[in-house]
Amino acid sequence: MVRGVTDLKGTVALITGGNGGIGLGMAKGLAEAGADIAIWGRNAEKNEQAVIELEKTGRRVHTEVCDVGDEAQVVASFAATVEALGAVDSVFANAGISGIAAITDMTLDEWQRVMRVNLDGTFLTFREAARYLVARAEGGALVAVSSMVSNFGAPRQVHYAASKTGVLGLVRSLAVELARHDIRVNALLPGWTDTDMLAGGKGWQKFVDSTVGRTPVRRWGTPEDMAAAAVFLADKTQTFHTGDTLLVDGGYSVY
């Protein structure tokens, strides 16, 4: 469904946390649309497994072992990615983690653990991408993967919710700041998606019944459901689309 809708041949897409889940789903869609792919992930083995899958599309694939919360690693990984693939045209800040804790029990360390990856990691990734894209002067696309929790309450996940809401402020501000450089900045908000992060919730039947029952399409989302959205957001012809939050949730938010 992605192939032939948008032609991304000759472009390079970078996806952090792209070795599994939503990140890998987006990477597959971008590759099928013609983009060469860079994957950043902390697990070298998972990175290599993703390469095997993505190379089936016939595209070039490069990986970096990178912790996006570590400034030095992000700087080095971005430079290595450009050297390996020759360019970067779209960047998807997808790497993220979660956690469960009541506010009365949450430690500062737990709060900062999630913020470090979800918010600091997005900032660092986008900063390096912006430095490169502004200097190159050919435009580009930055996409942050946020969450529906930026619109709804998320009890026992206040650190995750705060980090994903903060990402939206980052996106809107950068959309204004970078528009004069023809750099589009948008956010993707997935609905309840069947990934490892959802594994714990899937074992709680009340949660399953509540979320799937409220979703008009009556199923979980899949990582592949985010592929077409990723391709749209990377499309160089969408020159007037910036500062937006693209919701892909099966109708959950309107029901």
C-alpha positions in Angstrom: 0.0 0.0 0.0 2.9 2.3 0.6 4.9 1.6 -2.6 3.9 3.8 -5.5 2.0 6.3 -3.4 5.0 8.4 -2.6 8.4 8.1 -4.1 11.2 8.6 -1.6 14.0 7.3 -3.9 17.2 9.2 -3.4 16.5 10.1 0.2 17.7 8.8 3.5 15.5 8.3 6.5 16.9 8.0 10.0 14.8 6.3 12.7 15.9 6.1 16.3 14.6 3.1 18.1 14.1 1.7 14.7 15.1 -1.9 15.4 11.6 -3.0 16.6 8.0 -2.0 17.2 6.7 1.2 15.7 10.1 2.3 14.7 10.7 -0.8 12.6 7.2 -0.6 11.1 7.9 3.0 10.0 11.4 1.9 8.7 9.8 -0.8 6.5 7.3 1.6 5.0 9.9 4.2 4.3 12.2 1.6 2.7 9.3 0.3 0.5 8.7 3.8 -0.6 12.3 4.0 -1.8 14.3 5.6 1.0 17.6 4.3 2.3 17.4 3.6 6.0 19.5 4.4 9.1 18.6 2.6 12.3 19.7 3.7 15.7 19.2 1.3 18.7 21.0 0.3 21.8 20.8 -3.4 21.1 23.3 -4.4 18.4 21.7 -7.8 17.8 18.3 -6.3 17.3 19.8 -3.8 15.0 21.3 -6.6 12.8 18.0 -8.4 12.8 16.3 -5.2 11.5 18.9 -4.9 8.8 18.1 -8.4 7.5 14.4 -7.5 7.2 15.0 -4.1 5.7 17.5 -5.3 3.1 14.7 -7.4 1.6 13.4 -4.1 0.2 16.6 -3.6 -1.8 17.5 -0.4 0.0 20.8 0.5 1.7 20.6 0.1 5.5 23.0 1.4 8.1 22.9 0.9 11.8 24.4 2.6 14.8 24.4 1.4 18.4 23.3 4.6 20.1 21.8 5.7 23.4 19.9 8.8 22.4 20.1 10.1 26.0 23.9 10.3 25.7 25.0 13.5 23.9 28.3 12.2 22.7 26.8 9.1 21.2 24.1 11.1 19.4 26.7 13.5 17.9 29.0 10.6 16.8 26.1 8.5 15.4 24.8 11.3 13.3 28.1 12.0 11.8 28.7 8.3 11.1 25.3 8.0 9.5 25.9 10.9 7.1 29.3 9.5 6.3 27.9 6.0 5.6 24.8 7.0 3.6 25.9 10.4 2.2 23.0 12.3 3.5 20.1 12.4 5.9 16.7 13.9 4.7 14.2 12.8 7.3 14.7 12.1 11.0 12.2 10.2 13.1 12.8 10.6 16.8 11.0 7.4 17.9 13.2 5.9 20.7 11.2 5.8 23.9 10.8 4.0 27.2 8.0 3.9 29.8 7.5 2.8 33.4 4.8 2.3 36.0 4.8 4.1 39.4 2.4 6.0 41.5 3.4 9.7 42.0 3.7 9.0 45.7 6.3 6.3 45.1 8.1 7.8 42.1 11.8 8.7 42.7 13.6 11.4 41.0 15.8 8.8 39.4 12.8 7.1 37.8 11.5 10.4 36.6 14.8 11.3 35.0 15.3 7.8 33.5 12.3 8.3 31.3 12.9 12.0 30.6 16.5 11.3 29.6 15.4 9.1 26.6 12.0 10.4 25.6 12.6 14.2 25.9 16.3 14.7 26.1 16.9 12.1 23.4 14.4 13.8 21.1 16.1 17.2 21.7 19.6 15.8 21.1 18.6 14.0 17.9 16.7 17.0 16.5 19.5 19.4 17.4 22.1 17.4 15.5 19.7 16.9 12.6 18.9 20.7 12.5 22.6 21.6 12.5 23.1 19.3 9.6 20.0 20.3 7.6 20.4 24.0 8.1 24.0 23.8 6.9 23.1 21.7 3.9 20.4 24.2 3.0 18.2 21.7 1.1 15.3 21.4 3.6 14.2 18.2 5.3 11.8 16.7 7.7 11.9 16.1 11.5 9.2 13.8 13.0 8.8 13.1 16.7 6.8 10.1 17.9 4.7 11.3 20.8 1.7 9.5 22.3 -2.0 9.8 23.0 -1.1 10.4 26.6 -0.3 13.9 25.6 -4.1 14.3 25.1 -5.4 12.0 27.9 -4.6 11.3 31.5 -2.1 8.5 32.2 -2.2 7.5 35.8 1.0 5.9 37.2 2.8 7.1 34.1 3.3 10.8 34.9 6.9 10.8 33.7 6.0 9.2 30.4 3.0 11.5 29.9 5.1 14.6 30.7 7.9 13.6 28.4 5.6 12.9 25.5 3.7 16.2 26.1 7.0 18.0 26.2 7.9 16.6 22.8 4.9 18.4 21.3 6.1 21.7 22.6 9.5 21.0 21.1 7.9 20.1 17.7 5.8 23.3 17.6 8.6 25.6 18.5 11.0 24.0 16.0 8.4 24.1 13.3 8.4 27.9 13.6 12.1 28.3 14.1 13.1 26.0 11.2 10.4 26.9 8.6 12.7 29.5 7.0 15.1 26.7 6.2 12.4 24.6 4.5 12.6 22.1 7.4 9.2 20.7 8.4 8.7 19.5 11.9 5.7 17.4 12.9 4.6 14.8 15.5 3.1 11.4 15.1 0.7 10.2 17.8 0.1 6.4 17.5 -3.0 4.9 19.2 -2.8 1.7 21.2 -0.3 -0.3 19.2 0.7 -4.0 19.6 4.4 -3.7 20.6 6.6 -4.9 23.5 5.7 -1.7 25.4 2.0 -2.9 25.5 2.8 -6.4 26.5 2.1 -5.9 30.2 -1.3 -4.3 29.5 -2.4 -7.1 27.2 -2.3 -9.4 30.1 -5.0 -7.4 31.9 -8.4 -8.3 30.4 -10.2 -5.2 31.7 -7.6 -3.0 30.0 -7.9 -5.0 26.8 -11.7 -4.8 26.8 -11.7 -1.1 27.6 -9.1 0.0 25.0 -10.2 -2.2 22.1 -13.8 -1.7 22.8 -13.4 2.1 22.7 -11.4 1.9 19.4 -14.0 2.0 16.5 -11.9 -0.3 14.3 -12.0 -2.8 17.1 -8.4 -3.9 17.2 -5.0 -2.9 18.3 -2.9 -0.9 16.0 0.2 -2.5 14.4 3.6 -1.0 13.7 2.8 -1.3 10.0 -0.2 1.0 10.6 2.3 3.8 11.1 4.1 3.1 7.8 2.0 5.2 5.5 2.0 8.1 8.0 5.8 8.0 8.2 6.0 8.1 4.4 3.6 11.1 4.2 5.6 13.0 6.8 8.9 12.3 5.0 7.5 13.4 1.6 9.4 16.4 0.2 6.4 17.5 -1.7 4.5 18.3 1.5 6.2 21.7 1.8 3.2 23.4 3.6 2.7 20.8 6.3 4.5 21.6 9.5 3.8 22.1 13.2 1.2 19.4 13.1 0.3 16.4 15.3 -0.8 13.5 13.1 -3.1 11.1 15.1 -3.2 7.5 13.9 -5.4 5.7 16.5 -8.2 3.9 14.8 -10.7 6.5 15.9 -10.0 6.1 19.7 -9.8 9.8 20.4 -13.1 10.7 18.8 -15.2 7.8 20.3 
